């Protein structure tokens, strides 16, 4: 994954728990890089090690850490150069989720080795089926957080249920998504 992802993990941990906790998590993960370079490609193992170390250090399930990071990722990316692209890609949660593959295609211009996931959406009885495909395992909780984060960005309440899991043998992770204005 690119350094931008690891920078976001660092920012989330530092903002919520402080720089000393981040240093302990890095040490626990065996990460010696003093800082991550946004445009540099890092092995996926580094990102997984950081997430696992954060979960162990904070005594939280890894799924909870990944979910929180998904929510945070939307805020983090929105503050950076991709925020305008996100805003231009949709006026609500449904529209932005439907535009994710096109957004990743645009982002790949700046990140030539990008190996993004794929998202497919399909309207379903006032809701939306969201299919998520990635060669990276175990990230469904991150996707749940992403969708919640997008809802927060648009001032919408999101109900999301995972209805298929790649880890359980399905061809992809699939979610049923419903939104309504936040109260």
N, C-alpha and C positions, 0 to 999 in steps of 0.2 A: 504494500500500500504506500501511497505517497506520504511524505512527511507532514502534510497538512492534516491528515487524520490523527497522527500522533501528537501534533501540536494542539489539536482540539481536545484530546484526552488530557494532556497536560493542563490546558486552560481550565477545563471543567474541575479537575481535582484541585488545582491551585485556588480557584475562586471559591470552591465549596469547603475545602478543608485546610488550605494553606500550603505554602511552598515546602515546609519541612515534611509534610505527609507525602507530597509528590516525590521528593528525594528518596523517602523510604520505599515507596512503591517501585520506583525505578530500580533501586538496589535489589529489591525482592524479585523483580523481573529479570535481573541480570543485564539491564540496559546501561551501557556506559557512555552513550552519546551525551555530551553536555547540553545539546540542543538539537532539535530536528529541523531540517531544511525543507521548506514547503514543497519545492519542486523535485526533491530527491526521492527515488524509489527505495523503500525499505522492505525487507522480507515480511510477509504477512505474519510470520512467527513473532516478530517484535511487537506488533499490535496486539496479537492474541495474548502474549506474555504480559503486556501492560494491563490488559483488561482482567486477566486472571489474577495478577498480583493485587490489583485494586480490590477485587472481590474478596480475596483472602485477607488483605490488610484491614478492610472495613467490615469483615465478617458478614458479608452480604452474598446472596446467591448471584452467580455470574449473570443470570437472566435479568436480575434487577439492575445490575451495573450497565449491561448493554442497553436496556430500555431507557435508563436515565441518559446514557450517552446519545441515543437516537434523538431524544427530545433536545438535548444540548446541541447536537450537530446542526440542527436547523437554525438555531439562534446563532451559532458560531459562523456558519456559512453565510447566513443572512447579513452579518456585519462585514463580511469580506467582499471580495470582488464578485462573488457569485450571487450576492443578494439581489442585484438588479435583474439578473437573468431569472432568478426564482420569481420575482414579482412580475416580470414580463411573461412568464410561462403560464400564468393562471390567475383567476380572480377568486378561486376558492380551492378547498382541499381536493375535490374531484378533479378539477382542471389541472392542478399542478401534478398530481399523481399520474394523470394520463400523459403528461408532457415529460416525465422523467427520462425516458429513453432519448428523446430529442435533446434534452438538456445535456445528458452525458455525451452525446455526439458532439455538441458544441464545445464542451469542456475538454474533450479529447484533443482538440486543436492545441491546447496549452500543455496537456499532459499526454505525450505521445505513447507512453507505455501503459496507459490507463486500461484496466481490465474491469470495467464497471459491471454491476449486476444488470439484469433486464427486468423491467416491470411491464406487465400487461394488465389493462383494466377493461372491465366489461360491466355495463349497467345491469343491475338485477333488482327489480321490484322496489324502486326507491332507494336502493343501496348500490354498492359497487363491489364487484369481485376484483381483488387485487392479487395477481400472481407475481411471485418474486422468484427469480432464477439467478443463482450465483454459483461459481465454482468454490466459493468460500463456505465452509460448513458452519452451522451453529449460530447464524446471525438473525434468525427470525425475531428474537426479542429486540434487537436493534431496529428492525423494520417496524415493529409495533411502536417503538419510541419515535421513530421518524414520522410516522403517520400522526401520532399525537402532537408532535412538534409542529407539523404543518397546520394542523387544526388550530393550535395556539396562535400561530402566525396570522391566520385569517380570522381569529376571534370565533372559532367554531368549536363546539364540543364534538368529540369523535368517539363513537362506539366501534370497537374493532374486535373481531373474533377470528382466531386462527382456525381454519376449517380443514387444512391439510398441511402435513409436515414432511419435508424432504428427509429429515433425519429418521422418520418413521416409515420410509419407503415410497412416499408419494413422488411424482415426477418433479414437483416444485412445492415451495411453501405457498399457501393460498390463504387469503384473509377476506372476510366480509366486512365492509366498511360502511358505516352510516354516520352522517353528520347532521348537526342542527346548530342554530345559533347558540353561542355560549350565554348563560344567564348571568 
